[in-house]
Structure formats: structure tokens, C-alpha cells
Amino acid sequence: MKSDLNKKGVVLLGVVLVITLVSIYLAGYVLWAVYDQRNLMRQQKADKAENIALAGLERAKANLFLDGNWLDGDINGTNVTLPDSSNPDNFYELYPETSLGEGSYKVEIDYLQRPKSCTSGCEFYSQRILVRSTGYVPDEASYEVKKVLEEIVSWYKIKNLTQDKFYSMLQPAVDGANSGDSLGITDVELNEDPVIDKNLTIKGCYDVDFNFRNCMDYRTRISGNVTISSSAQVTMGGLIIE
């Protein structure tokens, strides 16, 4: 009789242990499922915030390219603060927080200066600006999903890397170069017939900030005839001449 009671006690203890383990597992699974669901929802909102930020960025780029002078205090009909030469790295509001879909975006601009390391008394490029667009999507009462996108927007597709000067066409860049200078060209199709009459290195496939080259992402095309003087020694690379 005592042996049967012992067996029943062992069975009961085993059942209790199994129920306890299952309960712990189910509780953990529920917590994980809730956490995973919240993460998924937050990621979806982060994606929406990025898309909204992209919309603000594209709006700014479109209006910049419709405007002829980015240093006159007006960007295609929108009043903006002019750059302060004593504080060249300041950001200025281009568009205040603007509702879009389930969220909103805010766009700011930073006038880029020459030289890049200038800290005061700076000279600013007339058509080269850093655009920062921030997308917001409300989440909880005390939390907001935010995504920031930045891009250098520039009319200048050619840079004299030796002199740190920018150009929108190749021929003026060649004319302004000294023999031995290096020219970099970013993602662009140039419709011109340049004549090169001095010793130069000309390379395409640069990123917009001319920091690195990648011919998969940045393609440089020249639709025209490139004439090289017989007395000039020219090194070229990363250019598609059609």
C-alpha cells in the first residue's frame, strides 16, 4: 500500500513538473510573440518614416534644380536664411514640419563652403548644398519613430581635385586646369565635344562628394567627340565615350 502511495506521489510530482515547465514555456512564448510583434510594427513604422523622409528629400532636390541661384535667400519661391560665414556648418530650415500620410517630414539645408575645413570668413558654393530630411511617424504617446536622410545636392559634376574647384562642364574644367592636374567626374552624361590640350588625369565614376570611385553605382558618359592635342599626355579612366 505504501509503495502504491509512493508511486502515485512520484507520478503527481512529475505531472506538476511537466505542467510547470509547459506554463513557463507558454509564458515565455507569449512574451516573445508580443515582443516580436512590437518590433515588427516598429520596423514597419521605421520604413514609413524613411519613405516620408525620402519624399522631403526629393521635394528639396526638385526645387533646388528648378532654381538658378541657391545663395539669394530664395529656393524656388521658398524663403531661406542666408549662410553665416562665421558659422559655416549651421543648418537652416527649408521646409517646416509638413504632414504626409501617417507622419511628417522636416527639411534643413547646410550651405557647403570652400575650402571644406573653413571655420570662419568662408566662401560658399552657389549651387552645392547638403540637404537633411527627417521623417517622423508617431508610435506611442511618449515615443516617435524618426529617420534622417542626408544627401549632397550639386550642379557641379566635375571637380579639379588638385585645385579643389568645381565645374558643371568638362571644357571649362580643362580650360581652368594647370598641366598635371587631376579632374574627377561623377555620375553624369556630358553632351559636349571637349578639346584637351594639356597634360591631365581625368577619371570618372566618382561619388557626389568625390571621395571614392565606384563604376557600378556612378557612371560617367561623354556624348560627343573628345579631341586630345598631340602635345598633351592625358590619362583617362572610368569614362564611357559615345
N, C-alpha and C positions, 0 to 999 in steps of 0.2 A: 504493500500500500504506500509506504514511504517512498519507494522507488518510483512509483507512478506519479506521485506528487512532485518529486524532483524533476522528472521528465517534463511534466506539464509546466513547471516553473521555468525550465530551460527554454521550452518552446515559446512561452509567453514573453520571456526576455528577448528571444530572437525576433519575435514579431514586433515588439516595442522598438528594438534597434532598427529594424527594417523601416518601420513607419517613420521613425525619427530621421533616418538617412534620406528617405523619399521626400519628407517635408522640407529638409534642408536643401535638397536638390531643386525641388519645385520653387522654393522661395528664391534661391539663387538664380534660377532660370527666369523667373518673373522680373527680378531686379535687372538682370542682364538685358531682357527684352525691352523693358522700359527705357533703360539707358541707351540701348542701340537705336530705339525708335526716336528718342530725343536727338541723338547725334545725327540720324538721318534727316530729321526735319531741320536741324540747324545747318547741315550741309546744303540742303536744298535752298534755304534762305541765303546762305553764303553765295551760292551760284546765282541767285536772283540779284543779290547786291552787286556782284561782279558785272552782270549784264546791264544793270542800271548805271553803274559807273562807266561802262563802255559807251553807253548811249550819251552820257555827258561829255566824254572824251571826243566822240565822233562829232557831236554838235560844235564843240570848240574848234576842232580841226577844220570843219566845213566853213565856219565863219572866218577863221584866220585866212584860209586860202581864197576867200572872196574879198579880202581886204588888202589894199595895196601898201599900207604903212602901219606897222604894228607899234609904232612909237609916238603916235599922235593923240593918245588918250581915248581912242575910239576903235573898237573892233567890230566892224560891220554893223554899226548902229548901236553898239553897247558901250557905254562909258566905262572906262577903266582907269585906275590910278597909274600915273606915270612912274617909271622906276626912280629909285633914290640912289644916286651914285655913292652915297656914304654907307648905304646898307644894300649892297647889290644882290644879296641872297634872299631878300624878302619875297614872300608870296603875296599876290594881290587877288582879290575876288573878281572873277569874271562873271560867273552866274551864282546868285544866292541859292540856297536850298530850294530845289524845284521838284515838285511831286511828279512821279512817274510810276504808273502801275501800282504795285503794292508797297513801294518805297519812295525814295527821293535821291537826288544827287546834288552835289555842290562842286563847282569847278573853280580852281585857282590857277594863276599863271606866275611864273618866275622868269623875268627878263634875263637872258643869258648875256654875259659880259665877256669882253676881250681885254686882257688875257683871262683864261678861266680862273686863275688864282687871285684875280684882282679883289682887293678888300675895300678900297675907297677911291673916289675920283675916277670911277670906271667908265669905260666906253661900252655901250650896249649895241648888240646887233639889231638891225631894224626888222629883220624877218627870221628870227631864231629864238624860240621860246620853249620853256619847259611847262607842260600842261599837267596839272594834277586834278584828277576827278575822283571824288569819293562817293560811293553808293551806299545807301542806308536802307535796311529793311527792319521794321520793328519785330521783336520776338516776344519777350516777356515784358512785364511792367517796368522792370529795372534793367533790362538788357536789350541791346540793339546790335544786330549784325552789320558789320561795316567792311567794305572792300575798297582799297585805294589803288588806282592805276595811274602811272606816270608815263609820259612819252615826250621826247623832244620833237617839236614840230618845226620844220625848217624849209624855206625855199631853196636853201643852199645845198646842192647835191655834190659839190666839188670842193675839196679843201687842199690848199697848198700846205702840206704837212710840215714843210721846212719853215715857212713864214707865218703859219697859223692864220691864214686868210681864207675866206670862203667865197665861192662863186656859184652862180646858177648855170653857167655855160662853160664849156671846155675852152673855147678860143680865148675869152678874156683871162682865164686862168693861165693859159700858156703865155699870153702876151705879158702878164704881170709877173711871171716867174723868172728867176735867175737860172743860168746854166747850172745844172747839178741838183736842182730842187726836185722834190718828190711830190706828186699830186695823187690824192686819193679820191675815188668816186664811189658813191653809194648806190642804192637801188634806184635806177633811173633809166629812161630811154632818151638819149640826146639826139635831136634832129638837127644836125649841123655838119658842116664839112671843114673840120679843123685843119689848120696848117701848122705843123710843129717844126720850128727852125732852130731849136736849141737842145742841148743835152738834158734830158729829163727822164725820170722814172714815173710812169703812170700806171696805177693799179686800181682795178675795180673791186666790187664785192664787199665794200666796207659797210659797217652798221651806221646808223644815223649819227652817232657820236664819234665816228672814225676811230674807235678804239680797237676793233678787231675785224677780220675779214672772214666771210662765210659765203661762198658762191652758191650754196644750196638755198640760202634764205635771201640773199641780196644779189640781184643780177644786174649787171651794168651793160647796157646796149648803146651802141652808136649807130644810128640810122643815117648813113651818109658816107662820104669819102674822106679817109684820113690820109693826108699828104705829109710825108716826112722829108725834110730837106736832106740832100745828100751829105751835107756837112754836119748833120745832127746825129748824135748817138742816143737812141731812145729805147728804154726798156719798158715793155708793157706786160700786163698780166691781169687775168680775170675780166677781160673785155670781150664782148661779142660785137663784132663789126659787121653790119648788114648792108 
